Amino acid sequence: MKILGISLGTKNGNNDTMCRVALEAAKEKGAEIEFIHLMDWNIEYCSGCVACSRGLVMGKGMICTRKDDFNALYEKMIEADGVLVVDPIFESGGTGLFHSITDRMGPGHDTGMLLMLDGKLKEQGKEGLNPRLFRQKAISFVGIGGSDWALRTETDHAMLAMSPGWKVVNNEYFSWCKDVIMQDDKIERMKEIGCNLVEAAQFIIDNNVMVPGSENIDLWKGAEGGCPHCHGNNFYIFPGTNHAVCELCGLEGHLELIDGAMKLVNDESIGPEGQIWHCHDLISGKAAHGKDIFENEGRLMNLYKDPEFQARKAHYTAVCEPTPPPSKA
């Protein structure tokens, strides 16, 4: 078994240290460990060129126009049985670097989109994708902040697991942690998180769990959240109603106070499982999302041939030129 730790903080800072605390605990349970200080790697932001989604829906393969270290990072994550991401908290949520790897993960590495590509390749009489791309994975997240401004962290972090459909084991944040290495309770919690990751990864190995078909497998080891599906606690509440959507998995329902705790409840009028089938980490939800992407990409490609579309683009392009960056002036 291999556990990969990824730290997005300063070199040998709190995030590196706490990531190594968890990795040491994983090693003591028999796991092989690897550590990446991600700021050493060249990870560019996603340009939004949509080459990845078009490549998948057209059966051409996994394509990215960025030529940097992201693909190597993805390969490291795919090779590992469990992944731990430790990220500093700058502005209440995930860092810019974290958002970049999340953006790059989807849709180009979305399991639903990859299954569509796998099907297209086989329809063409070609070999399908390597099954390792569909192997389930245990992943945990920890955010470390220097104040109490951290409430968006859990949602931001777990979003990375949505595209590949990986199982989140722990997703936590530590506040007021400038001196975290001296806070014994946090040290012990990081050890527990490392051990939990090993146990979850072992379950996946022992049962040969694949992402397709793992909808009912729950490896969660954290506190029960307000969302019954992903344990998320951030919701968009439609103004003037109790109608809400989980900002993480997309489950839609209504908020209700149950046994003193606020919970997101499915609308039973649409079926016994409500809208869970549409959640973004499930193959059923990915299929629906992939169908929408395919239709919209096709519509956009056809629009480029439309004279009215061309005229509008030309008109607004001529309104003003972009200011050149000083570095290229």
N, C-alpha and C positions, 0 to 999 in steps of 0.2 A: 504494500500500500504506500502511496505517496501523497503527502500533504504539502501544498504550495502556499506559502505566505507572501502576500503582496502588501508592501507599505508605501503610502503616498506622501509621507511626511518628509521633513528635513533629514539629512543623513545622520544616523545615530541619535535621532531625537526620540521623543516619546512614542511615536507611532512605530518606528523601527524596533524600539525596546519591547513594547507590549506585544508586537507581532512575534518576536523571538521568544517571549515568555510562553505564548500558546504553542509555538513550534517545539519548544523544549518538552512541554508536557506531551505533545503528540509523539515525539521521538521516544519518550520513556514508555509509551504504550505500544511501541514496536514499529511505528511508521517511519518511512524514509521522508526526510524533509528537504525543502528547497525554499530559499528566501530571495525575493526580488525587491530592490529599492527602486520603485518605478520612476522616480525623478531622474535616474541615470539613463533611462530609456527614451528614445525619440518617439513620442506619441503625438501625432498631429490631430487637430480637431477635425471633425467630419465636415466636409464641404457641402453636403446636401446635393451631390450630383446625381443621386439615385442610380448610379451604375450598378450597385449591389443588388437592389431589388429588381431592376430590369434584367440583369444577368440571370437571376434565379427564375423569374417567371418565364423567361424566354428559353430556358434550358441550356444556357451557356456556361453556367458554373458560378463559383464564388469570385466576384470581381470587386476590386477596390482600387480607385485611382490614386490613393495615397500610398506612397512608397516609403514606409517607415518601419518601426519595430512592432506595430500592433499585431500583425499576423503571427510573428514569433511569440508574442505574449499569449495570443489565443491558443496557439499550439501547446504552450506550457500548461494552460488551464485545461485543455482537452486531455493532455497526458496524465494530469493529476487525478487522484480519486476524490480529494477534498481540497477546497480552496478557502483561504481566509484572507479577507481584505480589511486592512486597518487604514483609516483615512482621517486626517485632521479636519476639524470643523472650523471653517473661517467665518461663514455667514449663515449660520443656523442649519445648513444642509451639507451635501456633498461638495467637495472641491471642484474647481474647474477641470482639473486633470481627471477626476473620477467621472464627471459628466462626459468628458471626451471618450473615455473607454466605453461608457454606457451607450453613447450615440453610435460608436463604431461597431458595437456588438449587434445592434439591430438596425434595419431588418436583414442585413447581409448574413447574419449568423443565427437568424431566427429558426427554431426547429421546424415550425410549420412551413416556412418558406423552403427550407432544405428538403422537407418531405415532398413538396411539390416538384422540386428539381429532381429528386431521386426518381419520382414517378415518370417525369418527362424523359430522363436519360434511358430508363428501362423501356419506355414506349418506342424509343428510337433504336432499340436493340443494343444499347450500350450498357456497360457495367454501371451499376448504381453507386451511390456515395458510400464511403467507408462507414460501416456500422458504428464505429467509435464516436462519430459525430452525434449519434442519437443515444449514447449511453448516458444514463442519469448521473448526476453529480451532486455532492453535498457541498454547500457553500455557506459561509458565515461572514458577517460584517460587524465591525466595531468602529464607531466614531469617537475621537478623542478631542475634547474641547477645553478651552481655558476659562470658559464662563458657563452660564446656564442657558445660553442662546443656542439651542440645539434641536428644536422640536421637529424640524423637517428632515433630520438626518436619516431616520429609519426608512422613510418612504423613498428618498433619493437613492439610498444604498440598495435596497431590495429590488429596485427597478432593473439593476444589472442582470438579475437572475430571470427576469420576465421573458426576454427574447429566447434564450436557450431552453427555458422551462425547467431550470435546475431547482432543487429542493433547498430552501433556506432552513438552516438548523438553528442558528442564533443570529439576532439582529439587534444590536444594542449600542448605546452611546454612554460615554462617561463625561460628566460635567466637572468644572473646577479642577482640572487635572494638569496644571503646570508641573506639579510635583508628583505625578502619578506613580512613578517608580517607588515612591516612599509610602504609597497607600496600599497597605497589605490586602485590604478587601478587594481592590481592583486587580492586584496581582493574582489572587486566588481565583477571581472570576475569569481572568484570561486563561488560567490553567484549565478550568472547567470547560471553557469554550473550545480549547484545543482538544480535550478529551472527548467532548461531545461530537466534534467533527470526525474524529477517528472512528467512533462507534457508528455514526451515520454512514460514513464511507464503507465501513466493513459490511453493514447491512446491504448496501448497494452491490458490493462485490459478491457476497454470499448468495444473493438472490438474482444476480445478473439483471438488475433493474434497468430498463430502457425508458427514455422520456415518453414515447408512445405507450400507453397502457399503465402509466404510473399515476394516473389522476387521483386515485384514492389512497395513495401512500403518503403519510404525513410523518416527516422527520423532525418537525419543529420541537425545539427544546427551550424556547423562551416563554415569557408570560403570555397568557391568552390575550389576544387583541380584540378590538371592537369589530373587526371584519371576521365573519365566521369562516372565510375561505383562506385568506392570506395572513391573518392576524394583524393587518394594518390598522393604524389609528388615525389616519388623516383622511377626511372626507370632504367632498364638495357638497354643500347643502344648498339646494335650490331656494332662492329668496322667497320668504313667506310660507315655506312648507317644511315638512320633515323628510321630504324626498331627498335622498342622498346617493352619491356614488363614491365607492372607495377609490382614492386617487392612485392606489398602487395596482390592484388587480382589475379594476373596472367593474366590480360587482355593483349592481344597482338595486336599491331597495328603499327602506325607510328606517330612520333612527327611532329607537324605542328604549325606554329605561326599563331594564330587566334585572331584578334583584340588586338594585342600586347601581348598576353599571349601564352605560350607554352602549347599545349594540346596533349593528346594521342588520336588519331583518329582511329576508327575501319577500317579494310580493307573491303570496301563495296563489293568487289568481292566474298567474302565468305558468303554473305547474309546480309539482312537489319540490323540484330543485331550483325553482326560481330562475334567476339569470346566471347561475354558476357556470353553466355550459359555455357562457360567453366570456369567461375570465381569460385574461391575456396569457396566462401561463399554461393553459390547457390546450391540447391539440384541437379540440372542438372550437375554442375561441380563436385560435390561430388560423384555422381553416376559414372561418368567417372573415377575419381580418385580411388574410391573404387574398381572398376572393375580391374584397373591396379594393385592395391595392392593385391587383391585376386589372380590374375594370377601370380604375382611375388612371393608371399608367397608360393603358390603351387609349383612353379618351384624350389624354394630354398629347400623346404622340400624333394622333389624328388632328388635333387642333393646330399643330404647327404647320399643317398644310392648308389651313383655312385662311382665306384672304382677310376676313374681318379680324381674326386673331393677329395676323401679321401686321395689319394696319395699326391696331391698338398698341402692339409692342413697339412698333417703330415710332409712334407718336410720343409715348411716354419715355422711351429711351432718349429721344431728342430734347426732352425738357431741360436736362442739365447733365454735365459730365461729373464723374466722381473726383473728389479732391485726391491728388496723388499722395501717397505716403512720403513723409520726409526722407526715409531711408532710400527711396527710389527716385527722388526728385533730381 
